[in-house]
Amino acid sequence: GSHPLGDTSDASKLSSDYSLPDLINTRKVPNNWQTGEQASLEEGRIVLTSNQNSKGSLWLKQGFDLKDSFTMEWTFRSVGYSGQTDGGISFWFVQDSNIPRDKQLYNGPVNYDGLQLLVDNNGPLGPTLRGQLNDGQKPVDKTKIYDQSFASCLMGYQDSSVPSTIRVTYDLEDDNLLKVQVDNKVCFQTRKVRFPSGSYRIGVTAQNGAVNNNAESFEIFKMQFFNGVIEDSLIPNVNAMGQPKLITKYIDQQTG
């Protein structure tokens, strides 16, 4: 529909080119998206991992030209398995030039320039959402990925019939604030990340891993992309999510 001049509502910022339409009314994967591996559209959602030891991906075909602030929201769930696993789901915002020739990192690029948000349950602290940055100079070592996260929060996501929504806001006007929220709670925020202008690819990849031959089903319900910052991005950080903490015990050598 048409918008009056100066409309700053969230609806006016929604970009259909970079979003998924309502999948309930969709018969096939929308033309602007590319599915890979075992991913398929089933009953209003895109199932990335449909059986044991499977992989799936969903990438936006056209690059996004980063010139201004943006907000993107992924609504997903994991059903069919709970517990430790070497699988996971990764959300990507990465430079266009290095996508994704290899698929060794949770079915995504092991060598990328940009941001990876990893949701998995294989780290020392259980199920978490983690932010990783890479500059494309060298491949990410999956075995060291937990040591290299720049931010993380605890996130119980497995075997939940209720989907979760991860919102990524990048606000150039607020001194490059990168904020990640889950269901409107802040997971982490930082001003230390700067995305250079240029063309980026947006996507999600998943694999359910070989541990226990589980059939964890990672499913995408919705993806919305907004030009600019939306109202929900500005929710105050009063309900921050749990942060992983490792407790170190100090023992007085003299007294024991």
Secondary structure, DSSP 8 states (H G I E B T S, - for coil): ----TT--SHHHHB-GGGS---GGG-SS--TTEEEEET-EEETTEEES--STT-EEEEEESS-EEE-S-EEEEEEEEEES--S--S-EEEEEEEEGGG-SS---BTTB-SS-EEEEEEEEEEETTEEEEEEEEEESSS---GGGTTTS-SEEEE---TT-SS-EEEEEEEEGGGTSEEEEEETTEEEEEES-----SEEEEEEEEEE--SGGG---EEEEEEEEEEES--GGGG--TTS-------------TTT-
